[in-house]
């Protein structure tokens, strides 16, 4: 089995995923295109030799639908031969795109793959793709469907994570993000997004809250009490996990993952691809 290497990685800044966010006017296809442009230009890739482009996208509908990596490749000026594949595994979509790329390289199916993800949550909101699991009780009830926030509270309860535990982790995460920007750790991987006139729209992560502390987080109310109790999803979770007697709701806007706009891409390839384009691997993917 061949080795799969990471040769490069880029991402856009993370824009606030609301209508007042800096990236709201930039469609998802253009965010994806900016990532593809950067990976091509930084590494001197002949895009006709790209075996696949795999993007994770949670809700691939509307302007984010119809195999968005292929559309982004057109937008980025890639060779017409460059293919695309779109996958969705909710929040793990981008990670699994990279896993799939590594597997294809390792098994010798492909030599050079670009993998990552793209979301414009300010333009294509959460849940826009619908689905039987959400909307059809005959599917949702047997499958123990519950919103992800209630599920996160269930996991915290089952494995003993308190409100202080998750708040402390959120505070530390914000500190690490701020420190990384201050020390320039992202300077070679975050690409600024510019408008058609070349003016910078966003060049930093807009969603950070570097001043976050335990006192501030302690003033926030848990976000998923109402859907858990009034929506009946607590009962669903307890039915699925009878060892849990009651769900302790610990997650809120300050310690949950953010609603953001952005895109990222990882250049995954074989040793053969690295030699062909004279690029050096930065990491090796191992099972």
PyMOL commands that set and color helices and strands:
alter all, ss='L'
color gray80, all
select helices_A, chain A and resi 28-43+47-49+62-64+68-75+90-106+132-135+137-140+148-159+163-182+214-218+225-229+233-240+271-277
alter helices_A, ss='H'
color red, helices_A
select strands_A, chain A and resi 4-12+15-16+52-56+85-87+112-120+190-191+193-194+200-202+260-269+283-285
alter strands_A, ss='S'
color yellow, strands_A
deselect
rebuild
show_as cartoon
